[in-house]
Amino acid sequence: MTNFRSGLARVSLLALALGLAGCSALQNSEPKEGEFPGGVVPPADKLYAQGVDHLQKGDYDRAAQDFNAEEENYPYSVWASHAELLAGYAQYKQQNYDDAISTLTRFIGLHPASPEAAYAYYLKALCYYEQIEDVQRDQTTTYEAIQTLQDVINRFPDSAYARDARIKLRLAYNRLAGHDMEIGRFYEKQHLYAAAVGRFQDVATNYQTTTYTPEALERLVECYLDLGLSDAAVRTASVLGYNYPGSSWYQAAYGKLQDHGLVTAASEAQAANGGNAPPPPPPPAKHHLFWIF
């Protein structure tokens, strides 16, 4: 959020400086009639400064109107491109995300080399990110947020926007993992173990760095035991023990192996490796999950 505010401050200061410049010589056309006091669109410099004033006062609806009018009536003015960017910001602040995304996409398309392009990409990503639903709901917006956050990282890897995008990207992946876990738990409660296994495997394989991975592994052990797949249960518990040896999920998995009389066999296999049951498989790279089915 600090990076976002600093970006806004930089854009707003530039906006204010340009808006107060009052370079009437740069106006490109006669004002047109519109929804403004007196029925006439103000000159380009005054219209832009008016939009900045509304923006700073938090009147985002009027700010967006002013900036859109600037772009429409004075498309070749020195303020036009910045007006488009600030219109996107004003729409974002209104939570008018669809319009903001459209405005920012247009800005990026017209001004790909602009010094403010990184900010535009980041603001567009925020429009998707702030619409992410909770884990019980459809996650289409989460996928869109991931794609746009990744765009920021790929295009501007050394920027402050990219650093913040990486943090938000991890949180977005965590949300996808949570969604899979929610569905997997439901399937498991309904005794649809094969379907549950698919969800839990997806978390453990594709979202390994999320907070849900240990639980996904433990629930895989449960499902394999319920399906009568003892070897798969032991191997999965081994992966869990290797990567999360001190977790409560590992202890739960170990207890379930005990309940099914599988700890002795696991202990014997582990003894050959000089450790404690349940055993890890042949050593993988540290903290890397793998599967043997």
Secondary structure, DSSP 8 states (H G I E B T S, - for coil): -HHHHHHHHHHHHHHHHHHTT--GGG--S---B-SSGGGB---HHHHHHHHHHHHHTT-HHHHHHHHHHHHHH-TTSTTHHHHHHHHHHHHHHTT-HHHHHHHHHHHHHH-TT-TTHHHHHHHHHHHHHTT---TTS--HHHHHHHHHHHHHHHHSTTSHHHHHHHHHHHHHHHHHHHHHHHHHHHHHHTT-HHHHHHHHHHHHHH-TTSTTHHHHHHHHHHHHHHTT-HHHHHHHHHHHHHH-TTSHHHHHHHHHHHHTT-HHHHHHHHHTTTS-SS---S--STT------
